[in-house]
């Protein structure tokens, strides 16, 4: 959804509150595509603080299903969207780049709600997602989910760093 900012920019001190529906059904990034389980409309408050400076506040939440890092089961992960930012509308795109201001959700006199939500999710993306703290993961041999029970595979995989010591012991066994 695009929010037109031209009316707010024309009146100093004006505040506009918009309930913006989020149409995103999946979240896509370089990590892959993840389905959205739940979402609520984003409450966007835009205030003209004067001299073509806008204060943008956004609040809402989304739940995205992310695979567990060990067993690959989908884990519903909640993202609280709570951002506040001031944007100088006088600054050109080149000035924003020089100031390292990477606001890509405001183009001209439009605010792109989908891009704002996408940025906030990227910022708060977890480093690690586990279905539970003691997740045992998948068997490296057969791929069975070890949380559901053990498998009959040989789990004694030797550590490759111990290869030199293993060679010494195997030479002594021959004697």
Beta strands, then each sheet from edge to edge (+ up, - down):
strand 1: 2-4
strand 2: 15-20
strand 3: 26-29
strand 4: 32-39
strand 5: 42-50
strand 6: 53-67
strand 7: 74-88
strand 8: 106-107
strand 9: 110-112
sheet 1: 1+ 9- 8+
sheet 2: 2+ 5- 6+ 4- 3+
sheet 3: 2+ 5- 6+ 7-
end
